[in-house]
Amino acid sequence: MFILLCCAAGMSTSLLVARMEEAAKRRGIDAEILAVSAEVVKDHIKNADVLLIGPQIRYKYTYFKKEYGNEIPVELINPTDYGTVNGEKVLDFALSLLA
């Protein structure tokens, strides 16, 4: 499974990615998780199973939903889970979108 996270520059989400990867590993889930900037989502979307949008760029949600929502789930990351870097909950959210 490939989870693509989109944030403003692709850097602020790196800690969340690390926490999500730790959670996936603990559960025995084979997951690739990548954070990228909004400008390069198009370069990675073809391999993604789900696209999660960081709260700081929620204004891009409608665009991404329209552009890719017919192919894969596209949703906003809960601001609290993002702010507290709760990898467990964000991973659970991604998995729920794929169920």
MARTOR-409711 format. One record per residue (C-alpha): residue in three letters; x, y, z; residue number from 1. Coordinates in nm, 4 decimals. Last residue first. Layout:
N
  res         x         y         z    n
  ala         X         Y         Z  NUM
...
//
This chain:
99
  res         x         y         z    n
  ala   -1.1411   -0.0705    0.3476   99
  leu   -0.9054    0.1752    0.1752   98
  leu   -1.0407    0.4875    0.3429   97
  ser   -1.0319    0.3120    0.6806   96
  leu   -0.6625    0.2326    0.6259   95
  ala   -0.5819    0.6001    0.5717   94
  phe   -0.7707    0.6962    0.8892   93
  asp   -0.5990    0.4248    1.0920   92
  leu   -0.2619    0.5517    0.9655   91
  val   -0.3591    0.9051    1.0674   90
  lys   -0.4645    0.7771    1.4094   89
  glu   -0.1457    0.5813    1.4744   88
  gly    0.0810    0.8535    1.3376   87
  asn   -0.0487    1.1086    1.5864   86
  val    0.1728    1.4074    1.5062   85
  thr   -0.0134    1.6179    1.7649   84
  gly   -0.0856    1.8849    1.5056   83
  tyr   -0.1755    1.6305    1.2362   82
  asp   -0.4082    1.4342    1.4646   81
  thr   -0.5692    1.7592    1.5783   80
  pro   -0.6011    1.8913    1.2215   79
  asn   -0.7665    1.5690    1.0954   78
  ile   -0.5962    1.4860    0.7671   77
  leu   -0.8063    1.5909    0.4703   76
  glu   -0.9247    1.3338    0.2186   75
  val   -0.8626    1.1928   -0.1290   74
  pro   -0.9608    0.8292   -0.1866   73
  ile   -0.8296    0.7013   -0.5207   72
  glu   -0.9215    0.7158   -0.8907   71
  asn   -1.2404    0.9244   -0.8997   70
  gly   -1.1005    1.1562   -0.6330   69
  tyr   -0.7901    1.2453   -0.8370   68
  glu   -0.8492    1.5839   -1.0020   67
  lys   -1.1782    1.6818   -0.8353   66
  lys   -1.0609    1.5766   -0.4889   65
  phe   -0.7213    1.7366   -0.5506   64
  tyr   -0.8763    2.0708   -0.6511   63
  thr   -1.1316    2.0660   -0.3703   62
  tyr   -0.8624    1.9870   -0.1123   61
  lys   -0.6186    2.2604   -0.2196   60
  tyr   -0.7607    2.5136    0.0330   59
  arg   -0.6883    2.2530    0.3010   58
  ile   -0.3215    2.3405    0.2597   57
  gln   -0.2268    2.3823    0.6268   56
  pro   -0.4579    2.0945    0.7164   55
  gly   -0.2394    1.8371    0.5396   54
  ile   -0.4018    1.6476    0.2532   53
  leu   -0.4134    1.2679    0.2456   52
  leu   -0.3975    1.0867   -0.0870   51
  val   -0.4756    0.7142   -0.0983   50
  asp   -0.3587    0.4144   -0.3021   49
  ala   -0.0736    0.6079   -0.4595   48
  asn    0.1364    0.4850   -0.7536   47
  lys   -0.0168    0.7160   -1.0166   46
  ile   -0.0205    1.0016   -0.7651   45
  his    0.3567    1.0399   -0.7385   44
  asp    0.4524    1.2994   -1.0009   43
  lys    0.1121    1.4704   -0.9821   42
  val    0.1653    1.5315   -0.6102   41
  val    0.4706    1.7389   -0.7029   40
  glu    0.3379    2.0937   -0.6598   39
  ala    0.1355    2.0101   -0.3501   38
  ser    0.4570    1.9275   -0.1651   37
  val    0.5405    1.5684   -0.0843   36
  ala    0.5137    1.3293    0.2085   35
  leu    0.5612    0.9578    0.1405   34
  ile    0.4335    0.6467    0.3111   33
  glu    0.5088    0.2974    0.1821   32
  ala    0.3103    0.0405    0.3725   31
  asp    0.3522   -0.3281    0.4532   30
  ile    0.1478   -0.3639    0.7695   29
  gly    0.3004   -0.5820    1.0422   28
  arg    0.1256   -0.3875    1.3168   27
  arg    0.4463   -0.2530    1.4731   26
  lys    0.5739   -0.1716    1.1221   25
  ala    0.2597    0.0255    1.0381   24
  ala    0.2851    0.2274    1.3602   23
  glu    0.6530    0.3038    1.3000   22
  glu    0.5759    0.4072    0.9403   21
  met    0.2982    0.6362    1.0632   20
  arg    0.5343    0.7946    1.3162   19
  ala    0.7993    0.8536    1.0502   18
  val    0.5401    0.9996    0.8108   17
  leu    0.4167    1.2330    1.0852   16
  leu    0.7752    1.3481    1.1447   15
  ser    0.8182    1.4163    0.7724   14
  thr    0.4950    1.6169    0.7457   13
  ser    0.6565    1.9583    0.7751   12
  met    0.8917    1.8769    0.4873   11
  gly    0.6694    1.8232    0.1843   10
  ala    0.6545    2.1968    0.1228    9
  ala    0.2921    2.2855    0.1914    8
  cys    0.1645    1.9380    0.2712    7
  cys    0.0562    1.6330    0.0762    6
  leu    0.0627    1.2831    0.2139    5
  leu    0.0734    0.9833   -0.0194    4
  ile   -0.0037    0.6404    0.1231    3
  phe    0.1229    0.3480   -0.0854    2
  met    0.0000    0.0000    0.0000    1
//
